[in-house]
Each structure stands twice: as C-alpha cells, then as structure tokens.
Amino acid sequence: MRSALSSTFALFQKDLQSELRTRYALNALLMFVVTSVATILFALRSDQPSPSTLSGMYWVVVFFTAMSSLSRIFVSEEERGTTMTLQLVASPSVVYFGKLIFNAVLTISLTVAVTLLYTIVFSEYFIIKSSSIFFATVLLGSLGFAAAATIIAAIVAKANTRGTLYPVLSFPILIVLLMTVMNATTKALEGAPFSDALEDFQILAGYILVMTGGSFLLFDFVWKD
C-alpha cells in the first residue's frame, strides 16, 4: 500500500516537473482564460448580466479552457514515446491515480485563475454572496472535471484525430456536471443558504464517485490496449 502511494506521488511529481519545465498546459490555460474573458467583456459591453448568465459564462470558460490543457496528460506520453516505459514500471492503478491527481491540481488552478480574473473584470456583477456554496461548488466541480478528463484523455491518446475527438467525447459526459455547477454557482451569486445547494452537491459527489470508480475499473483495458 505504501509502495503504491509513493509510486503514485512520484508519477504526479514527474508530470508536475515536466509541466513546469515546458509550461505547455499552463500557457494554453492562461491564453484561453484571458481571451475568453475578454471576449465576454466585449460582448456584454454595458449590459448588466444576471447571476445565471454570469455563472453560465464562468463555467463555459472553465470547460473550454480545460479542453485545451487536460487532454495533454496522456497525449504527451504518446508523443514522447514513454507510454511503454510507464506500462512496464508502473501498475495501471498507479498511472491512473497519478494522472488524476495532476489533472485535479491543474483544474483547481484553472478555476482559481478564472475566479480571480472574473472578480477583477466583472467586479460590479460577479459578487459572491454565499462563499461556502461557491467554494464547495468550485472544489467538487474541479474534481468532477478531472475525473472525467483523465479517462477521456487516456482514450483519446490512442486515436489519430486527438484534437477534435477530445471535446466531442467530453461534452456529453460533462453535460450533467456543467448544468449542476452552473445551478449551484447561481445560488452562490444570489446569496442562497447552504442548505439550498445540498442537492447539487449530492449530484456532484455522486458524479465524482461514479466517474472515478468506473474509470478505475476500465482504465486497465484502455491503458494496455
């Protein structure tokens, strides 16, 4: 057990050091966040968006930015030719959870960046009245994104049309997650009590458990195919 945990953490460290060295995902993340928020700002102009509109745009930015960065987690292994080495030195469970932790950290960093930029750009409208609902939504939403993105990235890495296939596969799988986090974020902006969002949190927690458990069971077949 301890050996598996140390191997998982070592794999996470390897991916983190590789990303800090190349900064591919980080640069793509920052570029898409700034471009998307600037486009929304120009589109709104002097209009006053409702909380539901703001929450919808917030998670749309997160979704499309995630599509540009999270898919690289397995594609980079294929491009570097290190997939076979990983298959020899690490078990599928170690690879899966190592990649999952990295994607979770990357997604949480993404949502923090979007939140900060949104707070600055839309300071008059994007006012978080219920911080407990908002932070719980961001945390659970980020974990849900990471859980779905990890297994989808593993599948897409084996295909030839990687660039177009990833968003096509991701959207139908993430639609339930997106609708739920948008609804919960709207409640956070409206200042609803925490109890009003419990149903949304139950859906998000169930989504994370089902996606993580199902992905773990299927990953062995996907990884060794």
Secondary structure by P-SEA (a helix, b strand, c coil): caaaaaaaaaaaaaaaaaaaacaaaaaaaaaaaaaaaaaaaaaaccccccaaaaaaaaaaaaaaaaaaccccaaaaaaaacaaaaaaacccaaaaaaaaaaaaaaaaaaaaaaaaaaaaaaaccccccccaaaaaaaaaaaaaaaaaaaaaaaaaaaaccaaaaaaaaaccccaaaaaaaaaaaaaaaaaccccccaaaaaaaaaaaaaaaaaaaaaaaaaaaac
